[in-house]
Amino acid sequence: MKSVLSQAAGAVTEGVAPVYELDPLQDSRWREFLERDARASIFHDPGWLEALRRTYGYVPFVLTTSPPGEPLANGVVFCRVNSWLTGRRIVSLPFSDHCEPLIDPSGLQGISDFLQEEVSGSKVRYVEFRPLRTVTETLGIYTSAQFVFHAIDLRHSREELFENLHKDSIRRKVQRAAREGLICKRGIESSLLQDFYRLFTMTRRRHGLPPTPYRWFRNVVECLGNNAQVYVAYKNQSPAAGLFILKHGKKLVYKYGGSNQSMSNLGGTPFLFWKLIEDAKAEGFEELDLGRSDLDNEGLITFKNRLGGHSSPLHYWRLAPKPRHKSAPGWMNRFAKQAMAHSPDAVRIQLGNLLYRHLG
């Protein structure tokens, strides 16, 4: 594959329908194409790709059947992840809940066939696709992970959306937050982002996980500008809950959340989601993407259902030899989470800074 770092675009395979590579951070055709394709999401956006590059060193590239110099008719965006710890691989896309291939099935098959050569030649361990739609029949590849995806249709009236909230666990908590005098602040200023990150770090500790590096959130805000938003709920100037939101076209994406467990009785998180829905309606958004949930995370799935989210299966797919070994036993994962939960914040933050670039 010819590198886009040395030339704007080049044919990387021969045949009736050649595949070309372009740099989505430099080639203006990519942004123009995204504005035309209704399937595009914030995860295709050059700003998101630049944040991945700045934070983790991932090199983004797009494969297309459109020749250089012509408007793009299609494209599939990837990042190269080169890690001494977890190996070399190609992912579409790291740290993105989903990334639809913006191409028809025949074009996708050609790109898949080309990438299969990289796997067969041991240049990478695997290629992973993370589409919203199932593509296994097109690619002839196996499922690498399964999740539940939720989204809220915002085209209903404000009253209908409020009625769709679960009466006890959501609506009453929204009303409780109002009685408690919680206020919502939104924006992208540094102080708000820092308050959100403290809440996010608390939540990751409870889940036994290292926090995502702070520089990741800072880079996303710098690269996406107002298409990233932070919501924080305060009680008497004390942060109670926070959300990190992304915007693209008519869609909002809930990407990260955090809360202070000692203030959970105030209803901060349901309060923020309702504020987000109200703002989205006022600004003309049509969908709130609530992201993916692990199949065994019944609490998160239930919470998203109670927000009025519609659920559907989400599958990731890999081009690679099927794995011969099972993943680590459950007791090992539980031990690691317990150890992480009892580590000091400074240790967990440092581990996150060191490890996340290997995990995309």
Secondary structure as GFF3:
##gff-version 3
##sequence-region A 1 360
A	DSSP	beta_strand	9	11	.	.	.	ID=ss1
A	DSSP	beta_strand	20	22	.	.	.	ID=ss2
A	DSSP	alpha_helix	28	36	.	.	.	ID=ss3
A	DSSP	three_ten_helix	42	44	.	.	.	ID=ss4
A	DSSP	alpha_helix	46	56	.	.	.	ID=ss5
A	DSSP	beta_strand	59	64	.	.	.	ID=ss6
A	DSSP	beta_strand	76	83	.	.	.	ID=ss7
A	DSSP	beta_strand	87	92	.	.	.	ID=ss8
A	DSSP	alpha_helix	105	120	.	.	.	ID=ss9
A	DSSP	beta_strand	127	129	.	.	.	ID=ss10
A	DSSP	alpha_helix	136	139	.	.	.	ID=ss11
A	DSSP	beta_strand	142	153	.	.	.	ID=ss12
A	DSSP	alpha_helix	158	164	.	.	.	ID=ss13
A	DSSP	pi_helix	167	171	.	.	.	ID=ss14
A	DSSP	alpha_helix	172	179	.	.	.	ID=ss15
A	DSSP	beta_strand	183	187	.	.	.	ID=ss16
A	DSSP	alpha_helix	190	206	.	.	.	ID=ss17
A	DSSP	alpha_helix	214	224	.	.	.	ID=ss18
A	DSSP	three_ten_helix	225	227	.	.	.	ID=ss19
A	DSSP	beta_strand	228	235	.	.	.	ID=ss20
A	DSSP	beta_strand	238	248	.	.	.	ID=ss21
A	DSSP	beta_strand	251	259	.	.	.	ID=ss22
A	DSSP	three_ten_helix	261	266	.	.	.	ID=ss23
A	DSSP	alpha_helix	268	283	.	.	.	ID=ss24
A	DSSP	beta_strand	287	294	.	.	.	ID=ss25
A	DSSP	alpha_helix	298	306	.	.	.	ID=ss26
A	DSSP	beta_strand	310	319	.	.	.	ID=ss27
A	DSSP	alpha_helix	330	341	.	.	.	ID=ss28
A	DSSP	alpha_helix	345	355	.	.	.	ID=ss29
A	DSSP	three_ten_helix	356	358	.	.	.	ID=ss30
###
